[in-house]
Amino acid sequence: MAPSIARSKRRTSVDDIFDYLHEQIASLQLKPGDKISEAEIAADFGVSRQPVRDAFGRLANLDLLLIRPQRATEVRRFSMRQIEKSRFIRTAIETEVLHRAAAKCDTMGAAQLDAELIQQQAVAEAKDVERFGQLDYDFHRTLCEIAEADYAFDVILEEKAKVDRLCMLGMEKEQRMPELVADHREIAEAIKVHDANKAVEAGLKHLSRLDDTIARITATNANYFERQTTD
């Protein structure tokens, strides 16, 4: 049953439905391949089907839902092609961000990185996966701000969202948070001493952590991935 949400004047039922389903999908309460009923969601929220369709459309644009005419809407399975595309884009963007951050990092930026690492360490020790996910976003945003390229985070955010469910599965099943904190610390230390090459090296290693996660999930939950087709 969808939660009862008090809406402000600026929010709409579409926003509420989108936020609720996005959280359900991102947290894996709804898993890849799960079917979603437009009629049931409309009934849960006490609205007509149109706001549900609009929310479904927004989620489909994020590659989180698969909407097919005359067939059930389902949570989109992982696409290896989309994962590769997102990794390619993030590698290009984050490499430039790390180069700039290493050149521009000042005392204030260094202090911010240190403070965030302390938070990450505490959350990792508490095994709070959801909170760690938010801190991970904050860390990458801070790097963009230090690089004076805050606009780059918009791209990172969009591409990161496409693989977050995989990252969540990786953290839950493998408890990789301490490893990710160590990666962030290595990146931060390189940034603070203005070593761009070392920062990029650490950043690429950080992005490569997804490889093991993909291999493990493919072996244990192959149905979470779209079937590969050949022409």
C-alpha positions in Angstrom: 0.0 0.0 0.0 1.4 3.4 -1.0 2.0 5.8 2.0 -0.3 8.7 2.7 1.6 11.8 1.6 0.5 15.3 2.4 1.2 17.3 -0.7 2.3 20.9 -0.8 0.9 23.3 -3.3 4.0 22.9 -5.5 3.7 19.1 -5.7 1.4 17.0 -7.8 0.2 13.5 -7.6 2.5 12.6 -10.4 5.5 13.8 -8.2 4.3 11.7 -5.3 3.8 8.5 -7.4 7.1 9.0 -9.2 9.0 9.5 -5.9 7.4 6.5 -4.3 8.1 4.1 -7.2 11.6 5.5 -7.7 12.4 4.7 -4.1 10.8 1.3 -4.4 12.9 0.5 -7.5 16.2 2.1 -6.2 16.0 0.2 -2.9 15.1 -3.0 -4.7 11.8 -3.4 -3.0 10.7 -3.7 -6.6 13.2 -5.9 -8.4 14.2 -6.1 -12.1 11.4 -7.9 -13.9 8.7 -7.2 -11.4 5.3 -6.3 -12.9 3.6 -3.1 -11.9 -0.1 -2.5 -12.3 -1.2 0.9 -13.4 -4.7 0.3 -11.9 -3.4 -0.8 -8.5 -1.1 2.2 -8.2 -3.9 4.5 -9.1 -6.2 2.8 -6.5 -3.4 3.0 -3.8 -3.0 6.8 -4.3 -6.7 7.5 -4.9 -6.1 9.1 -8.3 -7.1 8.4 -11.9 -4.8 6.5 -14.2 -3.4 9.6 -16.0 -1.1 10.7 -13.2 0.2 7.1 -12.9 0.9 7.0 -16.7 2.8 10.3 -16.4 4.9 9.0 -13.5 5.5 5.7 -15.4 6.7 7.8 -18.3 9.2 9.7 -16.2 10.5 6.4 -14.8 10.8 4.9 -18.3 12.9 7.9 -19.3 15.3 7.0 -16.6 15.4 3.4 -17.9 13.8 2.2 -14.7 10.5 1.0 -16.2 9.7 -0.9 -19.4 6.4 0.1 -20.9 5.1 -2.0 -23.8 1.7 -1.6 -25.5 -0.8 -4.3 -24.5 1.6 -5.8 -22.1 2.3 -5.4 -18.4 4.6 -2.6 -17.3 7.7 -4.0 -15.5 10.7 -2.8 -13.7 13.4 -2.7 -16.3 16.1 -5.3 -16.2 19.8 -4.3 -16.3 21.1 -3.7 -19.8 24.8 -4.4 -20.3 24.9 -2.0 -23.2 23.4 0.8 -21.0 25.9 -0.1 -18.2 28.8 0.2 -20.7 27.5 3.5 -22.0 27.1 4.9 -18.5 30.6 3.8 -17.5 32.1 5.3 -20.7 30.4 8.7 -20.0 31.3 8.7 -16.3 34.9 7.8 -17.0 35.3 10.7 -19.4 33.5 13.3 -17.2 35.1 12.2 -13.9 38.6 12.1 -15.3 38.3 15.7 -16.2 36.7 16.6 -12.9 39.5 14.9 -11.0 42.2 16.7 -13.0 40.5 20.1 -12.2 39.9 19.2 -8.6 43.5 18.3 -8.1 44.6 21.7 -9.5 42.0 23.8 -7.6 41.7 22.1 -4.2 42.3 24.6 -1.4 42.2 24.3 2.4 38.4 24.6 2.5 38.0 21.9 -0.1 40.4 19.6 1.7 38.5 20.1 5.0 35.2 19.3 3.3 36.6 16.0 1.9 38.0 15.1 5.3 34.6 15.7 7.0 32.8 13.6 4.4 35.2 10.7 4.8 34.6 10.7 8.6 30.9 10.5 7.9 31.3 7.7 5.4 33.5 5.7 7.8 30.9 5.9 10.5 28.0 4.9 8.2 30.1 2.0 6.8 30.8 0.7 10.3 27.0 1.0 11.0 26.3 -0.9 7.8 23.7 1.7 6.8 23.5 1.0 3.0 20.9 3.6 2.3 22.7 6.4 4.1 26.0 5.4 2.5 24.4 5.8 -0.9 23.5 9.4 -0.2 27.0 10.1 1.2 28.5 8.6 -2.0 26.5 11.1 -4.1 27.6 13.9 -1.8 31.3 13.0 -2.2 31.1 13.1 -6.0 29.2 16.4 -5.9 31.9 17.9 -3.6 34.6 16.8 -6.1 32.7 18.7 -8.9 32.4 21.7 -6.7 36.1 21.7 -5.9 36.8 21.4 -9.6 34.5 24.4 -10.1 32.4 22.3 -12.5 29.2 21.8 -10.5 27.4 21.3 -13.8 29.3 18.1 -14.4 27.5 16.5 -11.4 24.3 16.7 -13.4 25.7 14.3 -15.9 27.3 12.1 -13.3 24.0 12.0 -11.4 22.1 10.9 -14.4 24.5 8.2 -15.4 25.1 7.0 -11.8 21.3 6.6 -11.3 21.3 4.0 -14.1 23.6 1.7 -12.2 22.7 2.5 -8.6 20.5 -0.6 -8.3 23.5 -2.7 -9.2 25.6 -0.9 -6.6 23.0 -1.5 -4.0 23.0 -5.2 -4.7 26.8 -5.2 -4.5 26.8 -3.4 -1.2 24.1 -5.7 0.3 25.5 -9.0 -0.9 29.2 -8.2 -0.6 29.4 -5.6 2.1 31.7 -3.5 0.0 31.2 -0.2 1.8 34.6 -0.3 3.6 36.3 -0.9 0.3 34.5 2.1 -1.3 35.4 4.3 1.7 39.1 3.3 1.1 38.7 4.3 -2.6 37.2 7.7 -1.7 40.0 8.3 0.8 42.6 7.5 -1.8 41.0 9.9 -4.3 40.7 12.6 -1.6 44.3 12.3 -0.5 45.5 12.6 -4.1 43.3 15.7 -4.7 44.6 17.3 -1.5 48.2 17.1 -2.6 47.3 18.1 -6.2 48.4 14.8 -7.7 46.0 14.6 -10.7 47.4 11.4 -12.1 47.1 9.5 -8.9 43.6 10.9 -8.4 42.5 9.7 -11.8 44.1 6.3 -11.2 42.2 5.9 -8.0 39.0 7.2 -9.6 39.2 4.6 -12.4 39.8 1.8 -9.8 36.7 3.0 -8.0 34.6 2.8 -11.1 35.9 -0.7 -11.9 34.5 -2.0 -8.6 31.3 -2.6 -10.5 32.9 -5.3 -12.6 33.0 -7.8 -9.7 29.4 -6.9 -8.8 28.2 -7.5 -12.3 30.0 -10.9 -12.5 28.5 -12.0 -9.2 25.0 -10.9 -9.9 25.1 -12.4 -13.4 26.0 -15.7 -11.9 23.4 -15.7 -9.1 20.5 -13.7 -10.7 20.9 -13.8 -14.5 17.2 -13.0 -14.8 18.0 -9.5 -13.6 19.6 -8.7 -16.9 18.1 -8.2 -20.3 18.8 -11.1 -22.7 21.6 -10.4 -25.2 20.4 -10.5 -28.8 22.4 -11.0 -31.9 21.5 -9.7 -35.4 
